[in-house]
Amino acid sequence: MQKLRVSYVAGVTPGKWIDRFTERYPQVEFVPSRYDGDDILQLLAADQADAVFVRYAGDSPKDASRHVIPLYEELEVVCAAKDHDVEYYEETIDEQEVAKFPQLDLSEYPEEVGGTPIAMEVVASGAQVLRVPQSIARLYQRKDVVYRIIEGGARTQIGIAWPTALEDTEMVDEFIGIVRGRGANSSRQASVRSTQQEAKAVNDKLRAAAKEKAKLRAKQEKQAKAKARSGGAKSRKRR
């Protein structure tokens, strides 16, 4: 049974893409997993995933070892305790205002010590604010924490990455096609393209055979007419 292993960073919600893939390819075992470590791209290098949803800022992490296709951009928000000054801004807050508040460094809260949920507890205490992508704020939302979009904040990108050296990329290509919104009958889908190519080859062969048959029939008819004319000429001579 074929298997497709896809990992994703926190904040990415691949459920709809997984559902569409499994509906179209029920014969493939789909193995999704969320990765909360530091560098999800290492899963590709270690052959622990066939494709990953990666978050990055700045330049694409595409290189000679992996393909990366950007999918969508994330806004940066600031998380703060209820009743903090941040709460009094309606929807957005200027980046310069955010910079005035004591900042919590998320890198000081690795998974071994509880990760983002623990960081959010610190935020809820009112001691510091935390800047994160909006999807992370939504994922770890608490009743005692509010967040506002930062005007001029640093934006992050979500992309899908897979190894350039992957031998069998058909299922990965199929999944990427679904993620990018291609329909089930799109000619850009690998399986559909393969089927179409096979059908074209069969049709080309049938057309070639029909053409040869037509040529043979025309040749036989020409020979028959020539024979008939020859027979008529001999008959007239005998008379």
Phi, psi and omega in degrees: 000131178293150181227141175233120183253118182233125177248158183211150178282160178303140180100337176276135180240088185274009186308314183295324179289321178297316180300315180296320180295312183292332175293319182281329185229067182295343180281352181259131176280114180265126183240093179269151176203139176273139181243122182251014179281191185282317187226100182292337181295339179293338178295326178291315181297328182268007182056040176258358177205148177271334178203152179220148169268118186246146174254134179211158175240144180081222185292152178295142177279013177297136176209194184294340184265347184208148171269147174220126176246121177291140182248307180202165183255147178247141175277153175265139179234164173247130178259137181211163179291152173302145183076000173287159179306330181301325184296336185278357171272136187294300182231323183231160177220140182292144181301325181293327177290319180299322183297342181283340184272150174301130187257138174266136179262111184296335180295343178277000180234069178292171182300330182297335181249016176113345175063211185300320179304320179291320177300321179294329176295320178296317177300317182298335179287344179091002184289320184213167173251161183230129177260124181213165171299150184303323181296328178290319178298321178292319183297320184253028183298139179231156180293334182262013179229137176243162174218153179225146178291136181269118175289123183083012180288166179281123180269150177241161183241140171254130178224167175247133185235148176207156186291142175289335184270005181297123185290310182255100184259002186303310182291326176296316178300320179298315182294317179298321177300319178294315180301323182275003172091014178287141180286168182298331183256014181295136180290349179275347176290137186301314183293321179292317180298319179296316179298317180296321179294320178295317179297320179297318180298318178296315180297319178298320180293319179295318180295320179296319179295319179295322180294316178296322179295319179295320178297316180297317180296319179295321180295317180295320179295320179296318179294322180294319179294319179296321179293321180294319180294320179296319179295323180292323180293318179297323180294320182291326179295317181297330179290000000 
